[in-house]
Amino acid sequence: MKYNIYAKDIPVTDTMKEHIDKKLAKVFRAIDEDHFTSMDVRVMKERGLYKVEITGHLPGFVVRVEERGDDFYGVVEAIANTLERRIKRYKERARMRHRASAKEILEAIPEVPDEEERGLQITRTKRFSIKPMKIDEALLQMEMLGHTFFVFRNVDTDEVNVLYLRKNGTVGLIEMSE
């Protein structure tokens, strides 16, 4: 699989590239490489810690994982394991999607621990196009991104909806109305 490596504040050596290749080869055994339309690996060093982000584009979905640590090789191994787990969940959900209803998929999402509260400041702005999709597809996309919420246009109602993880680990759905 060809992928792009982007580095910030750190030179990526051939040994580092070989280690990334080796670990991603393990990931690609979980899913056929041809399923990925593209993949980006970002390597950076922040406050003395290595940070590695991987964003993989599958048809209709984006898988994103991020790991940090003081040992580059340990971080790459951890991120490869996380990516492999997410891809296996993607494959399982894709199989379930054909058999299960949205309610069953909602019940299958694992409980997420509470995060520390953060200040209420806008620190970053992003723009996304809102794609029309079914609720179960939106659930899968939210999980693949590792986000706690997901905004999408519901194919059935043509309205903008928001999926979000609740504090008790369940998933909520917000339907907009006028």
VEXKE-939667 format. One line per 10 residues: number of its first residue (from 1); their letters; for each residue y, z, x of N, C-alpha, C. Coordinates in pm, 1 decimal. Each point is the difference from the previous one (the first is absolute). Layout:
<recs>
NUM	A	Y:Z:X:Y:Z:X:Y:Z:X; ... .
</recs>
This chain:
<recs>
1	MKYNIYAKDI	-118.5:0.0:85.8:118.5:0.0:-85.8:122.7:0.0:88.8; 89.9:-87.3:-29.8:126.2:-2.0:72.1:97.5:92.0:-71.7; 73.3:74.5:78.9:101.0:88.7:-55.1:114.4:7.3:99.7; 113.1:43.5:-48.3:118.9:10.9:84.4:19.0:145.2:41.2; 33.4:21.0:127.0:32.1:133.2:48.2:149.4:3.7:31.3; 66.8:98.5:-58.9:141.2:20.9:24.6:15.1:136.6:66.0; 76.9:6.2:107.3:18.7:125.6:71.7:147.4:38.7:0.6; 22.6:130.4:-7.4:137.0:52.1:4.3:0.6:119.7:94.4; 84.2:-5.1:99.2:16.7:108.4:96.6:-125.8:31.1:80.5; -90.8:-99.1:11.7:-121.7:21.2:78.0:-57.4:-135.9:39.3 .
11	PVTDTMKEHI	-39.3:-16.8:124.5:-67.8:-124.6:37.5:-147.5:8.8:-39.1; -51.0:-105.6:-63.5:-141.1:-2.8:-38.6:-77.6:-71.2:110.0; -86.0:74.8:68.6:-76.6:-54.5:111.5:-122.3:-74.7:-50.3; -63.4:-74.8:89.9:-123.3:-71.4:-36.2:-108.6:98.1:-41.7; -8.1:114.5:66.4:-99.9:101.3:-35.7:23.6:50.5:-141.5; 125.8:21.0:-35.6:32.3:45.6:-135.7:-38.7:-106.7:-101.6; 30.4:-127.7:30.5:-36.3:-110.0:-90.1:-151.1:-9.1:-17.3; -74.1:15.2:109.0:-146.5:-5.3:-6.7:-54.1:113.3:-87.5; 59.3:117.9:10.9:-44.6:113.3:-81.8:27.3:-27.2:-148.6; 116.6:-55.1:-28.7:31.8:-35.3:-138.8:-98.9:-104.8:-50.0 .
21	DKKLAKVFRA	-28.6:-103.2:81.8:-96.3:-103.4:-38.2:-136.2:60.6:-31.7; -45.5:88.1:86.6:-131.9:62.2:-15.8:-7.6:79.4:-130.0; 101.4:79.4:-27.5:-0.9:83.6:-120.4:17.0:-82.3:-127.4; 82.6:-104.3:4.7:17.0:-83.9:-119.1:-122.9:-85.3:-26.6; -75.7:-33.0:104.7:-125.5:-74.2:-19.7:-94.6:81.6:-87.3; 1.0:131.4:17.8:-81.9:89.9:-82.4:45.6:-6.7:-146.1; 130.4:-6.4:-20.3:55.3:-7.7:-135.2:-41.9:-130.8:-66.4; 4.4:-109.7:75.3:-29.8:-130.7:-56.9:-147.2:-15.2:-36.4; -84.3:91.1:48.1:-139.9:-1.6:-45.1:-9.0:46.3:-144.4; 96.6:82.2:-44.9:0.1:51.7:-137.3:40.9:-106.9:-101.2 .
31	IDEDHFTSMD	77.8:-97.2:45.0:45.6:-106.6:-89.7:11.7:-127.7:81.8; -28.2:-110.5:-61.6:8.0:-128.0:69.2:144.2:-24.9:44.9; 16.4:-38.3:125.7:134.1:-24.0:55.8:79.0:-100.0:-82.4; -68.0:-94.8:-61.4:68.0:-104.9:-75.3:71.4:54.0:-123.3; -34.8:123.4:-43.4:69.0:58.0:-114.0:144.6:34.9:33.4; 28.2:27.2:127.1:136.0:32.2:40.8:79.8:-128.3:17.3; 116.1:-5.1:-63.2:86.8:-115.8:20.5:85.3:20.6:124.4; 33.4:126.8:29.5:70.8:32.5:124.0:-10.5:148.9:25.3; 25.5:37.7:126.0:-1.7:141.8:35.5:101.6:22.7:111.9; 73.6:109.7:-12.5:97.3:39.7:100.8:-34.9:139.3:49.5 .
41	VRVMKERGLY	8.8:18.5:131.9:-19.8:131.0:61.8:130.7:35.5:68.9; 55.3:114.3:-34.5:124.5:46.3:61.6:-30.4:123.9:82.9; 39.1:-4.9:126.8:-21.3:111.6:92.0:136.9:47.6:46.0; 23.1:130.6:-8.7:127.9:53.9:44.9:-18.4:142.2:51.2; 98.7:45.7:66.8:-1.5:137.1:49.5:125.1:68.1:-52.9; -22.0:108.4:-75.1:109.6:75.7:-59.9:-15.4:146.1:36.1; 100.8:56.0:62.0:1.7:142.4:35.6:-125.7:40.9:76.1; -41.9:-83.4:92.0:-115.6:31.7:83.2:-134.9:-23.9:-64.7; -2.1:-48.2:-124.4:-125.0:-27.8:-69.6:-17.5:-150.0:-18.2; -124.0:-44.1:9.6:-30.6:-139.3:-28.7:-12.0:-14.9:-151.2 .
51	KVEITGHLPG	55.9:-107.4:-51.0:-9.0:-30.1:-142.8:-52.5:-142.5:-11.8; -105.7:-16.3:-76.7:-58.4:-132.2:-21.5:-4.6:-24.9:-150.1; 49.6:-114.4:-41.4:-1.9:-41.5:-140.5:-75.4:-131.9:-8.4; -85.8:-12.9:-99.8:-69.6:-126.5:-23.8:26.3:-40.6:-143.7; 42.2:-123.0:-17.7:21.6:-56.9:-132.8:-86.2:-125.0:-10.5; -94.9:2.9:-92.4:-88.3:-114.4:-20.9:23.2:-59.2:-137.1; 8.4:-131.0:-6.1:23.3:-70.1:-125.9:-130.3:-62.8:-46.4; -47.6:47.2:-114.2:-117.4:-56.0:-65.3:51.1:-80.1:-118.9; -79.3:-91.0:-54.2:48.0:-76.2:-115.9:40.4:92.9:-114.8; 128.6:5.9:-27.8:50.6:80.2:-110.5:25.2:146.0:32.5 .
61	FVVRVEERGD	-36.3:46.4:119.6:15.8:140.7:34.9:49.5:15.3:142.8; 61.5:114.3:24.9:44.8:34.7:134.1:-62.1:134.4:34.4; -61.7:9.1:118.6:-57.5:125.1:48.0:86.4:46.4:116.3; 48.9:123.4:-8.0:85.6:52.1:106.3:-48.1:138.0:40.6; -15.8:19.4:131.4:-38.4:130.4:52.7:89.1:34.5:118.7; 15.0:129.7:24.3:87.7:47.7:107.4:-60.3:127.6:56.9; 0.8:11.7:131.4:-49.0:120.5:67.0:92.8:33.9:115.0; 6.2:128.9:35.0:81.4:47.9:112.3:-81.3:99.0:81.6; 32.9:7.7:127.8:-64.9:97.1:86.5:47.1:-14.9:142.9; -43.1:92.9:84.4:44.9:-4.4:138.8:-92.5:-81.6:89.6 .
71	DFYGVVEAIA	-116.4:-40.6:-51.2:-94.2:-82.5:75.5:-10.6:-136.9:-66.8; 45.7:-105.2:67.4:0.7:-133.3:-58.7:-139.5:-41.8:-46.9; -100.5:21.8:84.0:-135.6:-45.7:-32.0:-57.8:76.3:-118.7; 32.7:127.8:-10.4:-42.3:78.7:-116.0:68.6:-45.9:-127.3; 127.3:-36.1:11.9:75.0:-49.2:-116.0:-59.2:-132.2:-49.2; -33.8:-89.6:92.7:-58.5:-129.4:-38.0:-135.6:21.4:-67.0; -78.6:91.4:52.0:-130.3:28.0:-61.6:17.4:56.9:-140.8; 93.8:93.8:-15.9:24.9:60.1:-131.3:49.9:-103.0:-100.5; 88.8:-88.1:44.4:54.7:-99.0:-93.0:-105.9:-103.0:-38.4; -88.3:-32.9:93.0:-109.5:-93.2:-31.1:-93.2:61.7:-103.7 .
81	NTLERRIKRY	-30.1:129.0:14.2:-85.9:68.2:-97.7:65.7:5.1:-136.4; 130.0:29.7:-3.8:72.8:5.2:-126.9:3.2:-137.8:-65.9; 27.0:-102.9:78.3:4.0:-136.4:-52.9:-137.0:-40.4:-53.8; -104.7:34.3:72.1:-135.4:-32.9:-45.0:-31.0:68.7:-133.0; 38.1:127.3:-14.8:-23.1:71.1:-127.0:77.1:-66.5:-113.7; 124.7:-37.0:25.8:80.4:-64.0:-105.3:-60.2:-133.9:-40.9; -48.2:-75.5:97.0:-59.0:-130.7:-31.7:-129.2:17.7:-79.4; -78.9:99.3:35.5:-122.8:26.2:-75.9:34.1:39.6:-143.2; 106.6:81.6:-17.7:44.7:35.0:-135.1:47.7:-124.2:-74.7; 70.4:-89.1:70.7:46.5:-125.0:-60.7:-118.8:-79.9:-52.8 .
91	KERARMRHRA	-103.6:-12.8:83.2:-117.8:-75.5:-41.6:-68.1:66.3:-119.2; -11.5:133.3:3.0:-63.0:73.2:-109.5:81.8:-13.6:-127.9; 132.1:13.0:12.5:85.9:-12.8:-118.0:-4.9:-142.1:-55.6; -7.4:-97.7:86.6:-9.0:-138.3:-46.1:-127.6:-19.6:-80.8; -108.3:62.2:46.7:-125.7:-7.4:-77.3:12.6:75.1:-130.6; 63.0:119.9:6.0:17.5:79.9:-121.1:91.4:-68.8:-99.7; 99.1:-71.6:51.9:98.3:-64.2:-87.1:-66.7:-94.0:-99.0; -106.6:-61.1:42.7:-69.8:-92.8:-88.1:-85.5:73.3:-102.1; -32.2:126.1:27.7:-89.0:74.8:-88.8:68.7:113.1:-75.3; 105.3:55.1:55.0:56.5:122.5:-54.4:132.0:-24.0:-71.3 .
101	SAKEILEAIP	33.7:91.8:-85.7:129.9:-5.3:-66.7:103.4:70.3:87.5; 125.2:-14.9:-32.8:107.5:63.7:76.9:-13.7:151.8:-3.8; -47.4:55.7:-110.7:-15.7:145.1:-11.5:-100.5:51.6:102.4; -111.1:-69.4:17.9:-100.6:41.6:97.5:55.3:-7.3:142.0; 81.2:-99.8:28.0:59.9:-12.4:133.1:99.0:113.3:23.0; 78.9:34.1:-102.9:93.6:112.4:12.3:-73.7:129.3:33.2; -114.9:22.8:-62.9:-76.4:121.9:23.2:-62.3:2.6:139.2; -22.5:-116.5:61.1:-66.5:-7.5:130.3:93.6:24.4:117.5; 130.5:2.0:-21.5:93.7:20.2:110.8:-6.1:145.2:44.6; -19.5:24.3:130.7:-13.8:137.0:48.9:130.7:77.9:-8.5 .
111	EVPDEEERGL	-14.9:131.5:-0.9:115.6:88.1:-6.0:77.5:-6.1:131.0; 131.8:-3.6:-11.3:86.1:-8.6:117.6:71.5:133.7:17.5; -5.2:58.2:119.9:69.4:127.6:20.5:151.6:-16.4:-9.6; 66.2:107.9:-39.1:145.6:-2.2:-11.7:63.3:-17.7:136.9; 109.6:-74.4:5.6:74.1:-17.0:124.3:116.7:97.0:0.8; 51.5:28.5:116.2:115.6:87.4:10.4:118.1:-67.9:-67.9; 81.1:82.8:-64.8:118.1:-55.1:-64.9:99.4:-46.3:104.7; 65.8:-106.8:-29.3:99.0:-55.1:92.4:135.1:-3.6:-70.1; 105.8:-10.7:77.5:134.3:-8.2:-55.4:15.8:-123.4:-86.8; 91.0:4.8:-92.5:20.5:-109.7:-93.3:109.9:-92.6:50.6 .
121	QITRTKRFSI	-31.4:-73.6:106.4:93.3:-96.8:54.7:-69.1:-135.4:8.9; 73.3:-104.1:-25.9:-54.1:-134.2:18.3:9.5:-32.7:147.5; -113.7:-15.5:63.8:-2.2:-27.5:143.4:-42.3:-142.4:31.4; -52.0:-69.7:-101.4:-46.1:-136.3:23.7:-0.8:-75.1:-132.0; 35.5:-126.4:4.8:-2.6:-84.1:-119.0:-88.6:-120.4:29.2; -88.7:-31.0:-93.1:-87.2:-116.0:14.3:10.1:-84.7:-125.8; -22.7:-128.5:15.8:-1.8:-91.5:-114.4:-137.4:-64.3:-9.1; -55.2:-0.3:-119.9:-129.8:-59.7:-23.6:7.2:-85.7:-125.0; -80.4:-103.7:-1.5:-14.8:-74.8:-123.9:-105.7:71.9:-83.6; 22.4:5.3:-128.5:-93.1:68.0:-89.5:-97.3:-104.0:-53.5 .
131	KPMKIDEALL	-126.3:16.7:35.1:-102.0:-96.2:-40.0:-65.0:41.7:-130.8; -26.3:-95.5:-87.1:-74.0:32.8:-122.1:-146.1:29.7:35.1; -51.4:110.7:-52.3:-139.8:35.2:24.8:-48.5:97.0:-106.3; -131.1:14.1:-6.9:-61.0:95.3:-92.0:8.7:139.7:60.3; -18.4:101.2:-83.9:12.0:138.2:45.3:-101.0:30.7:110.1; -124.0:-45.7:-15.6:-100.8:31.1:102.4:32.0:-67.4:133.3; 60.4:-118.4:-4.2:42.5:-65.2:124.6:112.8:79.0:65.9; 93.3:49.5:-82.2:112.1:78.7:52.0:-50.5:130.5:62.0; -99.7:62.8:-62.1:-59.9:121.6:56.3:-59.4:-27.1:137.0; -71.7:-109.9:10.1:-61.8:-35.7:127.4:106.6:-28.2:104.6 .
141	QMEMLGHTFF	104.5:-71.1:-37.4:108.2:-31.0:94.1:68.7:127.7:47.0; 26.5:94.4:-91.3:62.8:125.9:36.5:-86.7:76.1:100.7; -129.0:1.4:-24.9:-91.1:69.4:91.1:-8.5:-69.0:135.1; -3.0:-132.7:0.7:-9.3:-72.9:125.5:125.2:19.5:85.6; 114.6:15.9:-64.6:124.0:24.0:73.4:12.0:145.2:44.8; -75.5:88.7:-64.0:9.5:141.3:34.5:126.3:64.6:-54.7; 56.0:-58.0:-104.3:123.6:52.0:-58.8:-31.9:96.2:-114.2; 100.3:78.4:-38.6:-17.1:92.9:-111.6:51.5:-58.0:-131.6; 56.6:-119.1:5.6:43.2:-68.2:-121.5:-6.6:-151.1:23.2; 3.4:-75.2:-110.3:-3.0:-145.5:10.9:66.8:-59.0:-123.1 .
151	VFRNVDTDEV	93.9:-91.3:21.8:72.7:-67.1:-107.9:-57.0:-140.3:-15.0; -29.0:-39.8:-124.9:-57.4:-131.4:-23.7:36.6:-47.6:-140.5; -16.6:-129.6:-23.5:19.9:-56.8:-134.0:-137.0:-9.8:-64.9; -16.5:66.9:-112.4:-126.8:2.5:-71.6:-24.4:-136.1:-64.5; -112.1:-63.5:34.1:-33.5:-132.2:-54.0:-14.4:5.6:-151.7; -57.2:109.3:-51.4:-27.6:10.4:-143.3:126.5:16.8:-83.5; 99.1:73.7:51.2:120.9:27.9:-78.2:123.7:-71.5:52.1; -7.4:-59.2:118.6:111.8:-65.4:68.1:116.8:96.8:21.9; -29.1:129.1:8.8:99.4:103.0:26.9:-20.8:56.6:139.2; 105.9:55.4:57.5:-10.7:66.7:128.7:-61.6:138.0:-22.1 .
161	NVLYLRKNGT	-104.2:33.9:76.2:-68.6:128.2:-6.6:1.1:64.6:137.7; -17.7:131.5:1.5:-9.0:75.2:125.4:-125.5:86.4:-4.8; -83.4:-13.4:101.3:-113.7:89.9:18.9:42.8:103.8:102.2; -40.8:124.9:-18.7:35.3:103.3:96.8:-110.0:104.9:6.9; -15.7:59.0:119.4:-94.5:109.4:18.1:65.3:128.7:-45.0; -69.5:74.1:-84.4:52.0:127.5:-48.2:-41.5:111.8:93.8; 64.5:115.1:-10.7:-29.6:112.5:88.7:-144.5:47.6:-12.0; -60.2:-15.8:-117.8:-137.8:44.9:-17.8:-102.6:-104.2:44.4; 46.8:-111.4:60.1:-91.6:-100.8:52.4:-32.6:-112.1:-96.1; 46.1:8.8:-124.2:-23.1:-107.5:-95.1:109.4:-104.7:15.2 .
171	VGLIEMSE	-14.6:-109.3:-72.1:98.3:-108.2:7.4:70.9:-11.4:-133.5; 132.7:-13.2:5.5:79.7:-19.2:-119.4:49.5:-142.0:-9.9; 30.8:-43.2:-120.1:51.9:-133.9:-26.2:129.1:13.7:-78.5; 107.4:-59.2:50.5:127.9:-1.6:-70.2:20.0:-140.2:-53.1; 16.5:-11.2:-132.7:25.8:-129.2:-63.0:146.2:-2.9:-41.9; 71.6:-101.2:43.0:143.3:-12.0:-33.5:15.4:-56.9:-140.6; 101.4:47.5:-70.5:31.1:-57.2:-131.1:151.1:4.0:-18.6; 48.1:-82.9:-89.5:144.3:-5.7:-25.5:34.9:75.1:-125.6 .
</recs>
